[in-house]
Amino acid sequence: MRITFVINASSVDAVETLRQEIERLRGEGHEVHPHLTFEGGDAHRLAYRAAATGSALIVAAGGDGTINEVVNGLHDYFAEVGSGAAGSGGVEHPCLGIIPLGTANDLASALGIPDELPGAVDAAVNGAVVESDIATVNGRCFINVSTGGFGAEATEEISSEIKRTLGPLAYVITGVKKFVSLESSPARFSGDEPIYEGPFLLFAVGNSRQTGGGNLLTPRADLTDGLLDVCIVREMPRMEFLTLLPDLRAGNHLEHDGVIYRRLRTLLVESEEALSVNADGEPLRERRFEYGISPHRLRLMTPRHSLTAAP
């Protein structure tokens, strides 16, 4: 099998172990092509080229941002050659494997992909194929979760250097700083019908379940159901929000009076002022956000024991 690895070059500590795994795969008869990324856009370009030149499996080795770029590169290829899981002529599109080398690794965690490299490589090469939805916001793809308000602002302020130095603790420290200056933002949320108009503290649009280092904001999300899970936290007193935070992390917030939870095919978020939003950790700033599900699907490699759908 022809396999392309798209490896985030900042994951230097894992390169030697990855090299050993690649040699092992070659010894098993696979044709393996490793490529390092050095700047934004590299992973997108490498994924597109790998798909176009016949790789059966493309492995994103990095964090959620690297995975997002690879997904966007694959989606551009799918859109060019045909829809569904197979392109023109019925040829199957390549699969996406994931090696979690980032700070949060939320998608990999939700899928049950092991943190240790040999196990992650095995899941990528020998795991089960899931036909996953690809979510979109303003024409950009994401496969995990998009957040706005409190969570997005906290994520936006974490530099790559801080992530490398502090790891997951970076999300905690930045979240505490944002909580001290917590402010709501006004917006209008609508699907096929109006959902909510007024001040909110945060919202999440989930194709998968967790974001921000393990926060289960959209705990009922299912990668395969063709729906977006939408969670909106309305404005509330600071101390009430503080007591809600543990439930937001654990996914126990759905019955809270200040939380709105919907499952939709499309979502429109509109605001008079620009909002900070991210999609798989990648920042966006606009006054209008149109969310949907792409007609193209992704053949995602998961561990054979993985439960991709929420109970």
C-alpha positions in Angstrom: 0.0 0.0 0.0 1.2 3.5 -0.8 1.3 5.6 2.4 2.1 9.3 2.7 3.0 10.7 6.2 2.5 14.4 6.6 4.5 15.2 9.7 4.5 18.5 11.7 8.2 19.4 11.9 7.8 20.9 15.3 7.1 17.4 16.7 10.9 16.8 16.8 10.8 14.5 19.8 8.7 12.0 17.9 10.7 12.0 14.6 13.1 9.2 15.5 10.4 6.9 16.7 8.4 7.7 13.6 11.4 6.8 11.5 11.5 3.4 13.1 7.8 2.9 12.5 8.2 3.9 8.9 11.0 1.5 8.4 8.9 -1.3 10.0 6.1 -0.5 7.5 8.5 -0.6 4.6 9.7 -4.0 5.9 6.1 -5.2 5.7 6.0 -4.3 2.0 4.4 -0.8 2.2 5.6 2.0 0.0 6.0 4.9 2.5 6.6 8.6 1.7 7.3 10.8 4.7 7.1 14.6 4.4 7.7 17.3 7.0 5.7 20.6 7.2 7.5 23.8 8.2 4.8 26.6 7.7 1.1 27.1 7.3 -0.3 25.6 4.1 2.4 22.8 3.8 0.1 20.1 5.2 -2.8 21.2 2.9 -0.5 21.1 -0.2 1.1 17.8 0.7 -2.2 16.1 1.4 -3.7 17.2 -1.9 -0.6 16.1 -3.8 -0.6 12.7 -2.0 -4.2 12.1 -2.9 -3.7 13.2 -6.5 -0.6 10.9 -7.0 -2.3 7.7 -5.7 -1.6 7.4 -2.0 -4.1 4.9 -0.5 -3.5 6.2 3.0 -2.5 9.7 4.2 -1.3 9.9 7.8 -1.5 13.3 9.6 1.2 13.3 12.3 0.7 16.4 14.4 -1.9 18.2 16.4 -5.4 19.2 15.5 -4.2 22.1 13.3 -2.1 19.7 11.2 -5.1 17.4 10.9 -7.3 20.3 9.9 -5.0 21.3 7.1 -4.8 17.7 5.8 -8.6 17.5 5.8 -8.9 20.7 3.9 -6.3 19.5 1.3 -8.1 16.2 0.9 -11.5 17.9 0.7 -10.2 20.1 -2.1 -9.1 17.0 -4.0 -12.5 15.3 -3.4 -14.3 18.3 -4.7 -12.2 18.3 -7.8 -12.5 14.6 -8.7 -16.0 13.7 -7.4 -18.2 13.4 -4.4 -18.7 10.6 -1.8 -16.1 8.1 -0.7 -15.1 7.3 -4.3 -14.1 9.7 -7.1 -14.6 9.5 -10.8 -14.5 6.0 -12.2 -15.4 4.5 -8.8 -11.8 4.7 -7.5 -11.8 4.9 -3.7 -10.6 8.1 -2.2 -7.6 7.7 0.2 -8.1 7.1 3.9 -6.9 9.5 6.6 -4.9 8.2 9.5 -4.0 10.2 12.6 -0.8 10.2 14.8 -1.5 12.5 17.8 1.6 14.7 18.3 0.0 18.0 19.3 -0.9 19.6 22.6 -4.6 18.8 23.0 -5.1 16.0 20.4 -8.9 16.2 20.9 -10.0 14.4 17.8 -7.6 11.5 18.4 -8.7 11.3 22.0 -12.4 11.2 21.0 -11.6 8.4 18.5 -9.7 6.4 21.1 -6.4 6.6 19.1 -3.5 5.7 21.4 -1.0 8.3 22.5 2.0 6.0 22.0 3.3 6.0 18.5 3.3 2.2 17.6 -0.3 1.9 18.7 -1.3 5.0 16.8 0.5 3.8 13.6 -1.2 0.5 13.9 -4.6 2.2 14.1 -3.8 4.3 11.1 -2.7 1.4 9.0 -4.7 -1.6 10.2 -7.7 0.0 11.9 -11.4 0.2 10.9 -12.6 2.6 8.3 -15.3 5.1 9.3 -17.1 7.2 6.7 -16.9 10.5 8.5 -18.8 13.7 7.8 -16.8 16.9 7.0 -18.2 20.0 8.6 -17.8 23.5 7.1 -17.8 27.1 8.3 -17.7 29.9 5.7 -16.3 27.5 3.2 -13.5 26.1 5.3 -13.6 22.5 6.5 -13.3 21.2 10.0 -13.6 17.6 11.3 -13.7 18.1 15.0 -15.3 21.2 16.7 -15.7 24.9 16.1 -16.0 27.2 19.1 -16.9 30.9 19.5 -16.7 33.3 22.5 -14.9 32.2 25.7 -13.3 29.0 24.3 -12.2 30.5 21.0 -10.7 33.6 22.6 -8.7 31.5 25.0 -7.4 29.2 22.2 -6.5 32.2 20.0 -4.2 33.6 22.6 -2.1 30.5 23.0 1.1 30.7 20.9 2.8 27.6 19.5 5.8 28.3 21.8 3.6 28.3 24.9 1.9 25.1 23.8 5.3 23.4 23.3 6.5 24.6 26.7 3.5 24.0 28.8 1.6 21.3 26.9 -2.1 20.9 28.0 -1.5 23.2 31.0 -1.4 26.1 28.5 -5.2 25.8 28.0 -5.8 25.9 31.7 -3.7 29.0 32.3 -5.1 30.9 29.4 -8.7 29.9 30.3 -8.2 31.3 33.8 -6.9 34.6 32.4 -9.9 34.9 30.1 -12.3 34.1 32.9 -11.0 37.1 34.9 -12.1 39.4 32.1 -15.1 37.4 31.1 -17.6 39.2 28.8 -20.6 38.1 26.8 -21.2 38.9 23.1 -24.5 39.4 21.4 -25.4 37.2 18.4 -28.3 35.6 16.6 -28.3 31.8 16.1 -30.7 30.2 13.5 -31.1 26.9 11.7 -34.2 26.1 9.8 -35.9 28.3 12.4 -34.6 30.8 15.0 -32.8 29.3 17.9 -31.6 32.1 20.2 -30.9 35.8 19.9 -29.1 37.6 22.7 -25.8 37.7 24.7 -23.8 34.4 25.0 -20.6 33.4 26.7 -19.6 30.6 24.3 -20.9 28.4 21.6 -19.6 25.1 20.1 -20.5 23.4 16.8 -19.4 19.8 16.9 -18.8 17.3 14.2 -17.1 15.3 17.0 -17.4 15.6 20.8 -14.5 17.3 22.5 -12.3 20.4 22.2 -9.8 22.6 24.1 -7.9 19.7 25.7 -10.8 17.4 26.6 -13.9 19.6 27.1 -17.0 17.6 26.0 -19.0 20.6 24.8 -20.9 18.6 22.2 -21.1 15.2 23.9 -23.8 13.7 21.6 -22.0 14.5 18.4 -21.6 11.6 15.9 -19.1 11.8 13.0 -21.4 9.8 10.8 -24.9 11.2 11.3 -24.9 14.1 8.9 -25.7 16.6 11.7 -24.0 19.3 13.6 -24.3 19.4 17.4 -24.7 23.0 18.6 -24.2 24.1 22.2 -24.9 27.7 23.2 -24.1 29.0 26.7 -26.2 32.1 27.4 -25.0 35.1 29.4 -25.0 34.3 33.2 -23.4 35.6 36.3 -19.7 34.9 36.5 -20.0 32.6 39.6 -22.8 30.6 37.9 -20.6 30.1 34.9 -17.7 29.0 37.1 -19.9 26.3 38.7 -21.0 25.2 35.2 -17.4 24.8 33.9 -16.8 21.3 35.4 -20.1 20.1 33.8 -19.0 21.6 30.4 -15.8 19.7 30.6 -17.5 16.4 31.6 -20.4 16.8 29.1 -23.0 17.0 31.9 -24.3 20.5 31.0 -27.2 19.6 28.6 -30.0 20.1 31.1 -28.7 23.4 32.5 -31.2 26.3 32.2 -28.5 28.5 30.6 -27.5 26.0 27.9 -29.2 25.5 24.6 -28.4 22.2 22.7 -29.6 21.4 19.2 -28.7 18.9 16.4 -28.9 20.6 13.0 -27.9 20.3 9.4 -27.0 24.0 9.1 -26.4 26.9 11.5 -26.1 30.6 10.9 -24.4 32.8 13.5 -24.8 36.6 13.0 -23.4 39.5 15.1 -23.2 43.2 14.7 -19.5 43.1 15.7 -16.8 40.6 14.6 -16.7 37.4 16.7 -13.6 35.3 17.5 -14.3 31.7 16.3 -12.0 28.8 15.7 -12.4 25.6 13.7 -10.2 22.8 14.9 -8.2 25.4 16.6 -7.7 27.6 13.5 -8.8 31.2 14.2 -11.5 33.0 12.2 -12.9 36.5 12.9 -16.1 37.6 11.1 -19.6 38.9 11.8 -21.4 36.1 10.0 -20.6 32.3 10.2 -22.4 29.8 8.0 -22.0 26.2 9.2 -23.0 23.1 7.3 -22.0 19.5 6.3 -20.0 19.0 3.1 -21.4 16.6 0.5 -18.0 14.9 0.5 -17.1 12.3 3.1 -13.8 11.3 4.7 -12.6 7.7 5.0 -11.2 8.0 8.5 -9.0 5.2 10.1 -9.9 4.5 13.7 -8.9 1.8 16.2 -11.1 -1.3 15.8 -12.5 -0.8 19.3 -13.3 2.9 18.7 -16.8 4.1 19.4 -17.3 7.0 17.0 -20.9 7.6 17.8 -22.1 9.0 21.1 -24.4 6.8 23.2 
